[in-house]
Amino acid sequence: MNLEEIKSTLEAAIPGCSPQIVTNGSPSGQHSLLLDREHAFAAAMFLRDDPTLCLDYCSNVTGLDWLDTETSEKVKVTQLVDGIEKEVEEISKTRTPGYLEAVYHLYSMQKKHGPLVVRLRTENRTDSVHLPSFTPVWRSAEFQEREVFDLFGIIFDGHPDLRRILMWDEFEDHPMRKDYVEPDDYEYEPTPHDAVLKKALEHRNRISSPDGQGA
Amino acid sequence: MSTSMEATTPAAHHGFADATMIDHESELLQISLGPHHPSTHGVFRMDVVLDGERVVKLKPVFGYLHRNHEKIAESTTYLASIPYTDRLDYMCSLSNNWAYAMSVEKLAGLQVPERAEYIRVIAAELTRLQNHASTIGFLMQEMGASGTPLMYAFREREKILDLFEALTGSRMMCNYMRFGGCRVDLPAGWLDQARKTVAEYPRFLDEFESLLASNEILLARTQGVGVLPPKLAIQGGVTGPILRASGVNYDIRKVDRYGIYERFDFKVPLGEHGDVYDRYMIRMLEMRESLKILDQALQQIAPGPIMDPKAKIRGFRPKAGEAYGRIESPKGELGFYLISDGTPNPYRYRVRPPSLINLTVLEDMCLGSSLADTVVIFGTIDIVLGEVDR
C-alpha cells in the first residue's frame, strides 16, 4: 500500500482525521505522513490493527526541533514622496513560529513491509508542547518517548512513566533543542546535595548581579 | 494477528504470583543493583524491589555514560561522526560504521562498488562472530563458570581482532567505512588469513558446545528462565537474537536484503521457548550461519574499486531531505535517521540503539524470578552501555 492509499484509508476509517503527506527531497524517497494531534492516537491504533497494514512494530521514535523562521520579502508600495506618488520597495518580514516534531518509523514484522514514517507536530515550541503518547499502542516507544521528553521537551500525554531518562532528574533544560545554551560550568548545576546547592545559589547570584560581584 | 492490550502490561510468567500472595508477613526490600555491579556490563543500574528472593518490581536506570552523541554529531560534519559511531557499541564498531555509512548513502544517493560491499559483509559477519562468542562467554561468567568459557571466547575473538587490526589499523575503534565504499583496500595476504581463521572457527564452536550445551548446571539455570513471549517481544520492539529466540522470524538481512545479502545462502535460526537457553543457543547457531556467509563471501570476492567515484570526501553536502537506514547488527536493529538541510552538518542525527530498546521488556522478563536469575536474564539481552546512553 502506498502513502496515498494509506492516507485515504485513514480518512475513511477515522472521521475527522486529515493526514497530510510530507514529501522528502532526498534520493531515499522516504515520504512521511503528518497526523493531526486530535486523531493521532486513533490513527495509530488503526495502523497497528488493520489487517492489511498490520504495522505491529514501532522501530524508531525521535524528536525534531524546528526554530522560528523569519522570511523577508520585497514588496512594492506606493507612497507620497515630496508630493509625488512613487513606487517604493519595502522589506516585509513574516515570522513563522517554530514547532517540535515527533517522528515514528513503523514496520510490520508479520507482513515484513515498511517503513511508514509518521510525524506529529506540537503547536509551538514554548508553552504548548503536548502530543499524544503512542506507548499504549507500541510499548517500544516507552523509553524512546522518555528520551524525546528529556532531550527535546515534548510532553507525551498518556505515557505511563514520563521521566527524564538520560539526563539527571534535577536537570532543567532540554539539550537537543537547537537554541540550547550550555551552562558555563556543569559543576554548578543544582544537585540534591546541600553544599552544591548552596554553591550553585551563590554562583547564580553572582552572574545575575550587575557588577558581577554578587550579594 | 491481534496485538491486544494485555501484552502491554507486565505479567509474571512463572506462576510465582500466587507465592507472593500467600506470604503476607514478608517485607519488601528495595535495593539498587549497580551502577558498579560487575554483572551490569558497565555503568547501569537496576532499581529492584524484592519480596524475599523474588523480584516484584524492576526499573532500569541509565544515563551515566551519556555524552549526547547526537548533539556532537549535529555540530560537526558527516564524515567526522564516523569515529564517534565506533564508540557506540564498542564491541561491534564495524557494524556501526556500516549502518551510518548506509544511511548517508541513502540520503545522498551513492552507490557502493561490489568489492566494497563484499568487504563490508565480511567485516560485519566477523564482528558478529566475535560479539556472539564474547556475549556467551560473559553469560557463562555470570552463571558462575568463572573464567574458562570467557577465556576460550576471548582467545577466538583475539584472532578476529587481529584481522581487524591488519585491515583498519585498530582492534576495536576501526573507523573503516566511508560514504560510498571503504577507506582502504584489503592488505596483501589478508584474505588468506581470514580464510584460515574462518576455517578454524568451527572447531572452536564444537569445543564450546561440548563444554556447555549439555552441562547440567547450565541447563538448570537457563531452561524456562526469563521467558519472553513472541507477542510481547514484537510489542516491545525487541530485535536481534532475542527476538528470534522467541520464535519471530525477523532478520533484517533477509527482510531488507540490504548490501548484497541476497547473494548468500544462509538460514535464520529460530527459538521455540524464548527462554535464556534459547537465547544462548540462537547465538551459537547464528555463528554457524555467519560462517556460511563468510565462506561464500571470501570465495566470491573479486578485485575492483572500493569507492564510488561520485563520492566526495571533502565538501560533502547532501541535498535537503531525510533518510532512515538500518542494518541487522549483532545486537539487533541498528538504525540511523538523518536529516540534511543542505549544509555540511546534519540537521538531525539520530541513532536507533538496539541495546536501549531491548531493555524495554527487561522488567517483564524478570518479574517473579529470583535475583540470581535476573543477572542471567540481563546477560542474555547483551547490551553495551556506550550505545544505551549515547
Chai-1 contact restraints between the chains, C-beta under 6 A:
chainA,res_idxA,chainB,res_idxB,connection_type,confidence,min_distance_angstrom,max_distance_angstrom,comment,restraint_id
A,N24,B,G321,contact,1.0,0.0,6.0,A-B,restraint_1
A,N24,B,E322,contact,1.0,0.0,6.0,A-B,restraint_2
A,G25,B,K319,contact,1.0,0.0,6.0,A-B,restraint_3
A,G25,B,A320,contact,1.0,0.0,6.0,A-B,restraint_4
A,G25,B,G321,contact,1.0,0.0,6.0,A-B,restraint_5
A,S26,B,L107,contact,1.0,0.0,6.0,A-B,restraint_6
A,S26,B,K319,contact,1.0,0.0,6.0,A-B,restraint_7
A,S26,B,G321,contact,1.0,0.0,6.0,A-B,restraint_8
A,S26,B,A323,contact,1.0,0.0,6.0,A-B,restraint_9
A,P27,B,G109,contact,1.0,0.0,6.0,A-B,restraint_10
A,S28,B,K106,contact,1.0,0.0,6.0,A-B,restraint_11
A,S28,B,A323,contact,1.0,0.0,6.0,A-B,restraint_12
A,D56,B,T3,contact,1.0,0.0,6.0,A-B,restraint_13
A,D56,B,I234,contact,1.0,0.0,6.0,A-B,restraint_14
A,Y57,B,I234,contact,1.0,0.0,6.0,A-B,restraint_15
A,N60,B,G335,contact,1.0,0.0,6.0,A-B,restraint_16
A,N60,B,Y337,contact,1.0,0.0,6.0,A-B,restraint_17
A,N60,B,R352,contact,1.0,0.0,6.0,A-B,restraint_18
A,T62,B,Y337,contact,1.0,0.0,6.0,A-B,restraint_19
A,T62,B,R350,contact,1.0,0.0,6.0,A-B,restraint_20
A,L64,B,R348,contact,1.0,0.0,6.0,A-B,restraint_21
A,H105,B,Y324,contact,1.0,0.0,6.0,A-B,restraint_22
A,M109,B,I234,contact,1.0,0.0,6.0,A-B,restraint_23
A,M109,B,Y250,contact,1.0,0.0,6.0,A-B,restraint_24
A,Q110,B,M1,contact,1.0,0.0,6.0,A-B,restraint_25
A,K112,B,V255,contact,1.0,0.0,6.0,A-B,restraint_26
A,R139,B,T8,contact,1.0,0.0,6.0,A-B,restraint_27
A,R139,B,Q235,contact,1.0,0.0,6.0,A-B,restraint_28
A,R139,B,G236,contact,1.0,0.0,6.0,A-B,restraint_29
A,S140,B,G236,contact,1.0,0.0,6.0,A-B,restraint_30
A,S140,B,G237,contact,1.0,0.0,6.0,A-B,restraint_31
A,S140,B,I357,contact,1.0,0.0,6.0,A-B,restraint_32
A,S140,B,T360,contact,1.0,0.0,6.0,A-B,restraint_33
A,E142,B,T360,contact,1.0,0.0,6.0,A-B,restraint_34
A,F143,B,L356,contact,1.0,0.0,6.0,A-B,restraint_35
A,F143,B,T360,contact,1.0,0.0,6.0,A-B,restraint_36
A,L166,B,G63,contact,1.0,0.0,6.0,A-B,restraint_37
A,L166,B,H66,contact,1.0,0.0,6.0,A-B,restraint_38
A,P175,B,N68,contact,1.0,0.0,6.0,A-B,restraint_39
